[in-house]
Amino acid sequence: MHHAIQCREPDWSPGVDWDPKQSAVSRRTFFASVVGTDTLILPVHFPNPTVGLITADGDRFDYRFKRD
C-alpha cells in the first residue's frame, strides 16, 4: 500500500503498480486475512505513527493508526 485510502478503495493503484488488477487482488486478500485481528500493520509509505490495524467497514476496509 502506498496510501491509507487504498484500504477504502483497494482497486486504486498508483502508477508504480505494473499490474493494477493483481495489486488490487493482493490488497483485498491481505486485508481479509488481517481484518478484525490484533495484527499490527507497518506500511512504510504511511506517515507517522505508521503502525495501525485494518478494520472492516461494510464491503470496504479502514486503516486505524495506532497511537500511544
C-alpha positions in Angstrom: 0.0 0.0 0.0 1.1 3.5 -0.8 -1.7 5.4 0.9 -4.3 4.7 3.6 -7.0 5.5 1.1 -6.2 2.1 -0.6 -8.0 0.4 2.4 -11.2 2.2 1.4 -10.5 1.9 -2.3 -8.4 -1.3 -2.8 -8.8 -1.1 -6.5 -7.0 2.3 -6.7 -3.4 1.7 -7.7 -0.5 4.2 -8.1 1.4 4.3 -11.3 4.2 2.2 -9.9 1.9 -0.9 -9.8 2.8 -2.6 -13.1 -0.2 -4.9 -12.7 -3.1 -2.9 -11.1 -5.6 -5.7 -11.2 -3.3 -8.1 -9.4 -2.3 -5.4 -6.9 -6.0 -4.9 -6.0 -6.5 -8.7 -5.6 -3.4 -8.8 -3.4 -4.6 -5.9 -1.2 -8.0 -7.4 -0.8 -6.6 -10.8 0.1 -4.2 -9.2 2.6 -6.9 -7.1 4.2 -9.2 -10.1 4.5 -6.5 -12.0 6.3 -5.9 -9.4 9.0 -9.2 -7.6 9.4 -10.5 -7.6 12.9 -7.4 -9.2 14.3 -4.7 -7.7 16.6 -2.2 -7.9 13.8 -0.3 -4.6 13.6 0.5 -3.4 10.1 3.6 -1.3 9.4 3.1 0.2 5.9 6.4 2.0 5.3 4.8 4.6 3.0 2.3 5.9 5.6 3.0 9.0 7.7 3.8 8.7 11.5 2.6 7.0 13.6 2.6 4.5 10.6 1.6 1.4 12.7 -2.1 0.5 12.6 -4.8 -2.0 12.3 -7.2 -3.0 9.5 -10.9 -2.8 10.4 -14.0 -3.7 8.5 -16.3 -1.0 7.1 -19.1 -2.8 5.2 -17.5 -4.1 2.0 -14.5 -1.9 2.4 -11.7 -1.7 4.9 -10.4 1.1 7.1 -6.9 1.8 8.4 -6.7 2.8 12.0 -3.5 4.4 13.0 -2.3 3.1 16.4 -1.5 5.8 18.8 0.0 5.5 22.3 
